[in-house]
Structure formats: C-alpha cells, structure tokens
Amino acid sequence: MHTVVVGTSGVTASDVLAVARGGARVELSEEAVAALAAAREIVDALAAKPDPVYGVSTGFGALATRHISPELRAQLQRNIVRSHAAGMGPAVEREVVRALMFLRLKTVCSGHTGVRPEVARTMADLLSAGITPVVHEYGSLGCSGDLAPLSHCALALMGEGDAEGPDGVVRPAAELLAAHGIQPVELREKEGLALLNGTDGMLGMLVMALADLDTLYRSADVTAALSLEGLLGTDKVLAPELHAIRPHPGQAASAANMLAVLKGSGLTGHHQDDAPRVQDAYSVRCAPQVAGAGRDTMTHARLVADRELAAAVDNPVVLPDGRVESNGNFHGAPVAYVLDFLAIAAADLGSIAERRTDRLLDKNRSHGLPPFLADDAGVDSGLMIAQYTQAALVSELKRLAVPASADSIPSSAMQEDHVSMGWSAARKLRTAVDNLTRVIAIELYAATRAVELREGLTPAPASQAVIDAAREAGVQGPGPDRFLAPDLAAADAFVRDGRLLAAVEKVTGPLQ
C-alpha cells in the first residue's frame, strides 16, 4: 500500500487525496521527529516556569485568565478534548475525517506546536490502521479552526469516544486501538489545545472539492459540445483567435476542449440550413466564458489551498527563537471565502447546463428535434421530467451558493467574537459538487439522445466515442418511454467515476 511520509514543510494535495481517498499509510520523517522533540523541549521549559503561558499553563478562550497549577495540567488537556467534542448530527464521511486527521498531523509535524513525537506517531498509526473517529456534522464555526470535529479525533487518540474500524463498523475507540496494538495517549501541557486548533476540516474538503471539480469542468465542456452538436450549432465561436483577445486562461482552455471534442463533426455548421439563425443562444455560445470563469476561480482556490497546505495553523505557536506566541492564524476566512466562491461557480455551471438541456427538449428552440426528445410525443413524455429533476438540482445549487462566510455568530463569551463559518462553507460545497455531477449527467443523457436523433448526420469521432461508452455503461439511447431513474443513475455514475472523460480522451488526448 502507498505510504505518505510527513515532514516539517507541509504536504501536497496529492498527499491529502492519497490518505483521505486512497487509504495510504502515514509515516513521520526523521526531520519531523527531530523538530517535534525540539519544540517539545521549549514547551517543557516554559511549563516549569512560574509565569503563565497561554495554552501551556492557563485555561482557554474566555477562561485564559486562570493560571493552572502543574498537578492539574494533564486534567486540563483531557478536559479540553472531552468538553470540545460536542458535535451533533450525522457522522461526516470517512474521507473527510481522514483528511482532517492527516492535515492536523501535518501541522503537528511542523515543529511549531510543541506536541511530543509519540503523540504524532499515534496519529499516524490511527490513519495507517484505518481507524476513523466519528465526527459529527455540526460543531465547527471555523474559528478557532474546526474545534469540535478535531476534538472528536483527539478523543479517539485518548482511547475515548467512538470510531469506525477498517471494516466500516463503529466501535468504542478503546477497543479499536487495542485490537491494533495502539496505546492511547496521555496528553501533557499544550497538547490537547494543539490537536484542536486548526482549519484542517475545511481545508481537506477544499482539496477534495477541487479534485472533483477538475473532473466536472472538463466533463461539462464535453456535454456542452454534445449539446452544441445536438442543436446543430456552430463551432466558429470557439476559434482560438476569438478567445485570445479576451485572455482569461480558463476560457481559452474550455473553448479548446470543446473544439477538440467537435473535431470532425458533421453536425456543426448547419445553423444556416432550414431555420437560419445568426447566432446560437448564450447557453451554447457563451459556454467557454462561464466554464472558463469557474476554472479561473479554481486556480485561485488552489493557490489558497497550497498556501494552507504549507502552513502551520495553531495557537499558540512555538517559534524558532524559542518564543511561544499567541496569534490568529486559526481564523478560517481565507479558506471559507474560496469555498463559497467555488459554490457560486458550481451553481452557474449547473445553471447554464440546465438551459442547454431545456433547449434540446423544446421543439420551438431545438431546430428540428422531437418534443422532449420523445419517441412518440404525446404518447411518450420523453425527457420532460428529467429536466424537472435537473431544474430542482440547479435550484438547490443556487441556494447552496449563498455564502456561509458572510455570517458570524460570536462565541466564548465574546472572546471569539468574529468567526469564519468555513466548515459550513465546506459542507455545502460538498453537496453542491455532488448535485453538479447529477446536473451534468442529465445534460449528457439529453445531448447524447439528441445527437442520435439527428439521422443522416455524423457526430464527431469523440462524440461518438462518448455515446458508445455511455450505452455500454447502461445509459440507454432513444426509444419509447421507460423507467427513467436507472438510466439517469447510470449517467451519473458514468460522469462521476471518470468514464466520460476516459472515453473522450481516447480520441482527443488529455483535455485541459
């Protein structure tokens, strides 16, 4: 099994995906172990002094004014984990928790947190063993990081709470640790706080959303090209010289992808035939502009994610000169903003895809296609209600585009009086990405049927490859009405697992 080695300088998005989704094992580098030990020496020295140091010998948040005597500090660290593990609602997905744990370990290994090497090794051991703490949907305000979700993970390190084993069965964490020969940790000064105080949950979900959206944006270029063919549109608007004079990189990439799919099509260029039209509708003609803007939004979001992946987010932090300083780096605003920005882009991509689908189904705007792409319109309803489903999904996407990061509810007796709501932004983005996949799948379903109904005209080789692969995957073609939900589910799986892109790229080569 693949192993990811965590050092002191952060991790990559590929590392996160390997651990969260690929089940990779995790190990610490020698450099990380040395940095952990050096930082711990600083914390131990401060703990031995009479002067209070936040997080080492004081309470937390609004209770930071109390100096904690040495005999109570281990209890203090246990208590912060237990009291902060206050999540509610359904358990979040396994991949989210693994990303959360891995990214917290990344910061711990930076040498800026003061956590002992044995605690970090235990975190790595849990990941390698496939033990996943139960983390609940609600409990994070995104400042001081994802407190409740991270607390549930720390609770499992202590051998408390519940966790899911590698077999998917939820058991008491103590049982799972014992079964894998892992000794629960006894937390010391600062360690409880260091395990809780980061943006790791929202960052993990951002990294995974970016990976999914990368597939979806390329898939949307393919379905847009198929819709253009089904509507007998023109590909002249995709010419590189037109996009060069408005030099947005994402727009140029999207147009190039559509051109690659349409190469050799016998369906394009018929917009002057039986029902002449000067221009295609915006949903067809402006597809690269909308999809391109989303791509450029993703580029900005990746920049933010990469910076966070290289960051050590904790409070207080151990600095190289030996100081332990409080800071505000746990605030989730940088991540929350781009999570919300991506949800807006996803909603718009879904919206324009739905408009193309509706155009394919409307006999007054489809340029010769049967109403609702039905076999015998009136007797058959065709894809009428598939578009209703798509419209419902798009409406939900628009609601999910309302920013979470514009909200703030003060907490901790007004000590934490401005919060990011980044966890909430991440959770709704996951739902948006999920729904966007379904929206694109429905456009695929309609567009492939429309192309096949253009008898006597030959689609592009790449389009035909998509149609053939889709039919092989159980996405059925034109014909009398049938139970439609299984067809749509097959189309969803075809887009979601990457078979759509694989079919296209066998002909076109890699899309941008």
C-alpha positions, -999 to +999 in steps of 0.1 A: +000+000+000+012+035-008+028+054+021+029+091+026+058+105+047+051+137+066+079+161+071+082+196+085+074+216+054+037+207+047+021+183+024+006+183-011-029+180-024-019+146-038-008+135-004-042+145+011-061+126-016-039+095-012-046+094+025-082+105+025-095+086-005-067+061-013-062+047+023-025+054+022-004+046+052+013+075+070+048+078+085+069+106+100+102+117+086+133+118+108+133+155+103+098+158+117+106+137+147+136+159+155+115+191+151+088+177+173+113+169+200+130+203+198+097+222+201+086+200+230+118+209+249+107+246+247+072+238+259+085+217+288+109+246+298+080+271+298+058+247+317+084+246+345+084+283+350+060+302+373+049+327+346+016+318+329+018+309+292-014+306+272-023+270+263+006+257+284-003+268+320-036+287+315-072+279+307-086+285+272-106+311+253-125+333+277-110+312+306-074+321+297-070+343+327-068+314+351-033+300+359-033+262+361-011+246+387+012+217+374-008+189+391-040+199+372-024+204+337-029+168+324-065+170+335-068+204+318-057+189+285-080+159+288-109+182+297-105+205+267-107+175+244-137+160+262-156+193+265-149+204+230-160+170+215-195+184+214-206+178+178-241+168+168-259+155+138-250+127+114-214+114+111-195+131+083-178+110+056-148+088+062-127+106+037-134+139+053-123+126+087-091+111+073-082+144+056-089+162+088-067+139+109-039+139+083-038+177+079-037+181+117-008+158+118+009+179+090+008+209+113+019+189+144+049+177+124+059+213+115+076+217+149+056+247+158+030+231+181+050+216+209+034+182+207+056+152+216+068+128+189+048+099+205+015+118+200+023+124+164+032+088+159-001+077+174-019+100+150-001+083+121-008+049+135-045+055+136-045+066+099-024+037+089-047+013+107-078+027+091-093+038+124-116+068+117-131+087+146-168+095+144-171+132+137-204+149+135-219+174+110-223+203+134-199+219+159-174+240+140-176+278+135-143+278+115-125+297+142-105+287+164-104+263+135-126+232+133-127+228+171-155+202+176-145+180+147-108+179+157-118+173+193-136+141+183-104+130+165-083+138+196-108+119+218-101+087+198-063+092+204-071+092+241-090+059+237-123+075+242-154+081+221-164+061+190-146+053+158-151+034+126-128+004+120-113-005+087-142-029+083-167+001+084-181-010+118-183+017+145-170+006+179-156+022+210-123+037+201-105+019+230-115-014+215-102-005+181-069+009+194-063-023+215-071-045+185-044-028+165-019-026+193-020+011+196-015+026+231-039+056+239-020+089+245-018+107+279-019+143+269+005+168+285+008+206+285-005+223+253-011+190+235-049+190+239-051+225+225-026+218+197-048+189+185-079+210+182-068+244+168-067+243+130-085+248+097-079+212+088-115+200+081-124+229+058-090+226+040-094+188+035-128+194+020-115+222-002-087+199-016-112+171-024-137+195-039-110+209-062-102+174-074-138+166-081-144+200-098-114+195-121-132+164-135-166+181-136-154+212-155-138+191-182-169+169-183-191+200-187-170+210-217-178+176-233-215+178-226-216+214-239-200+202-271-225+174-274-254+198-268-240+222-295-240+192-319-275+182-309-287+218-316-268+220-350-248+249-336-217+265-349-182+259-336-168+291-351-173+309-318-147+285-303-119+297-325-087+304-305-082+338-320-116+349-305-106+338-270-071+353-273-085+388-274-101+382-240-072+365-223-087+346-195-069+313-193-099+292-182-120+305-211-093+295-236-090+261-221-127+255-221-130+266-258-101+244-268-117+214-251-149+219-269-131+223-302-112+191-296-144+172-289-161+187-320-133+180-344-146+162-375-183+167-366-209+165-393-235+182-371-218+216-367-222+245-391-259+238-400-272+269-383-279+285-417-299+255-431-337+251-428-342+276-400-314+302-404-301+319-373-273+344-370-261+332-336-266+304-311-282+311-278-260+323-249-261+289-232-243+274-262-222+304-274-210+315-240-203+281-226-165+287-226-169+321-209-189+306-180-170+274-176-137+293-180-146+317-152-152+287-130-118+273-140-101+306-131-119+306-097-105+271-091-070+284-099-073+310-072-088+284-048-058+261-055-034+289-046-052+294-012-052+256-006-015+253-015-006+281+010-027+264+037-011+230+029+023+246+036+011+264+068+013+255+105-020+266+119-020+266+157-024+289+187-001+295+204+028+285+182+064+277+190+088+299+170+123+290+160+138+315+185+121+297+214+092+321+219+056+307+223+033+333+209-005+337+206-018+345+171-049+345+150-038+321+122-066+297+131-092+320+116-107+303+086-115+333+064-090+326+036-104+290+031-140+299+037-141+326+010-128+303-017-152+275-006-181+299-010-166+312-043-165+277-057-201+271-047-211+302-067-192+289-098-207+255-094-242+269-093-236+289-125-221+259-144-251+239-134-274+267-145-260+270-180-260+232-184-297+231-175-305+258-200-289+238-228-309+207-217-341+227-218-333+240-253-327+204-265-362+194-252-382+224-266-394+218-302-396+256-307-359+260-300-343+227-308-342+232-346-360+201-356-357+177-327-389+160-314-407+175-284-388+164-252-368+140-274-397+117-271-403+086-294-440+094-300-447+128-284-480+127-266-479+090-260-444+094-247-432+122-224-396+116-233-372+135-210-397+161-197-393+151-161-356+145-163-354+183-169-376+189-139-351+169-118-323+189-133-341+222-126-347+211-089-309+203-086-300+237-101-324+255-078-307+237-048-273+247-062-284+284-062-294+281-025-261+265-017-243+294-034-254+318-006-221+324+012-216+309+047-186+332+052-207+363+052-222+351+086-206+353+120-221+344+154-199+354+184-189+327+208-168+320+240-183+349+260-174+374+231-137+364+232-142+347+198-164+375+185-158+370+148-158+336+132-155+323+096-182+296+092-157+279+069-167+244+079-203+252+069-190+266+036-171+233+030-201+211+039-224+229+015-198+229-013-196+191-010-234+190-016-230+214-045-204+193-061-225+162-057-255+179-073-235+194-101-224+159-111-261+150-115-268+181-135-240+174-159-252+137-161-287+148-172-272+171-199-251+142-211-282+120-212-302+145-232-274+155-255-264+120-265-300+112-273-303+144-294-272+136-314-285+101-321-318+116-333-301+136-360-304+109-386-282+113-416-256+134-399-224+121-384-212+133-350-176+140-342-155+109-335-150+120-299-188+124-295-195+090-310-169+075-285-189+091-257-222+078-270-208+043-274-192+042-240-224+056-224-246+030-240-222+003-228-224+017-193-262+013-193-271+049-204-297+040-229-305+058-261-337+070-279-368+049-278-403+046-261-407+058-225-392+035-199-384+037-162-360+066-164-344+067-129-320+038-136-308+055-169-301+087-150-283+068-123-261+051-149-254+085-165-245+099-130-220+071-124-206+074-159-197+111-152-188+106-115-162+078-120-145+094-149-156+071-177-170+100-197-136+117-197-118+085-204-140+078-235-133+113-249-096+114-242-090+081-261-099+102-291-088+138-283-059+131-259-059+148-225-083+177-221-072+209-203 
